[in-house]
Amino acid sequence: MLVNLIKVTGKTEEDTTEVKCSLESDISSSEGQPTQRDFKCTLSGLKEEYYSWRLNSSDNIVGIPDNETLLNPVLTAEAIERGELLEYSLSEYKVQDKIPSTFKSQAVKEENWKTEGKLIIEGKLSKEEKNELKFALPLTYPEGITLSCSLTSLQAGDSSIGCQLDRALGNDQVIIEQMTIKDGGEKFLTIRGIASKENITCSDCFLQEAEEKTNINVAFRQISKLKDNGSNRFSFFFSGLITKAYKAGVELKIKIVFIISGDKKEKDATCKLRSNVSPKWRKPNSRRFWLWNHCWIWWI
């Protein structure tokens, strides 16, 4: 792999230096299920004193992150000390149940591309996944496009990943390299790389969502007063600023992510307006009234 050496003065060299890494043990892994194996990397013959280095690129490694901490071994070690990252060199994190599940990509298809800007990646999930999470998936090609994705099924076997685009595709081939997705500092899913067999045309869903939000008349102010209501249910208050008259009982939805027995789940909370509200002008370009909504959610 190619690295940029960092001198003790803190200056990063512009020219790259080649580092050779050798696998330390044989690999025996079932098809589709990854396993962690360690490489020993060596760089010798240096004529100056260096503080660290930054991973630049490699023709043999995919899924290289753009996070500066993860690219620099000294910064990584400091983040591990602070408890922000796991130490994957420890044997306790090399066992199979600590290896993230794998999604073996088999096909890329467009779905509702005119109205929703949605792509579907079909494939197989190596083992059950417990976390219902949305994640960002950058395209290798075309460059500069990031997908907002989530698994449509958490069960092992046939599954798919539903994604929305942050930019329109115009009859382009889609290429995704193998990528490991993280939740905070912990890896939870490895997606195998794939290239679409046919060119894809798809709209920009985020542009559509932004245009739709120009017609929304409730703005966020505060969420508070979380209360356990029993029977797998809790409630809270949502305070919003409004620019349109509403009658009591009007409902709105808020997506939230919460934890059940260590697993993250995404649910819709339903908020109901408690009383009639009609905004009045105090002076030009200012709103006078704000409202409280009572919100509740079933968490199982």
C-alpha angles and dihedrals in degrees: 000000000000119000138180109230118226117214124220087254088064094249115137116218114237094212116077126236123211118237120191119213125194127200110246099205141019119271124233111174135153117244113277096009116098125216130196118247126171128236125203112222122199133191119175141163095056115163098195136049114259133194100204142312140243122229107241108176147318136200089209101051129065130190094043105173126229093220108118093214092056092048094055119064094206092052089045091053090050091050090051090052090053090051093245095118135033120245103239093183088073116096092231090068095047097068116110097250088059092054111098119248116262129231109205104207115220107165142005117215137173118237127185086346094162097051106025108019090231132163126191122208109198121203149109129291114219096213140356114292117210103190120086099205139151115225140182118249116187118209118235086209131053088032122227097034121116124191123215104216146174136178113260091204129027095196123104114258129033110021142141141214118229114209138182123205130233091206135031122262117217110198093312133151112243119221123185120183123210108285136182113217120213135204102205106311096338126088115228108164138027115201117202116227124257142171121214114247092217133038115261133218116197137160128238104261094189091056089052091048091049091052091049091052091061085075096050114106101192121083127191120259110152146341116204149132099065109196132186107226096182125233091081092301138111136177139206141176125258119196117200139177114232137199099187136057116261133182124229113272097037108142133213133180129234122189113221135179118216139163127253114184090334095312121112118231132184117218139168116247116206117219122195125198110241100207144005112282130191118179117228129194117247092178134339115305096005131109121221108193133052127185142217120227123197109223132189139177139192106225099195 
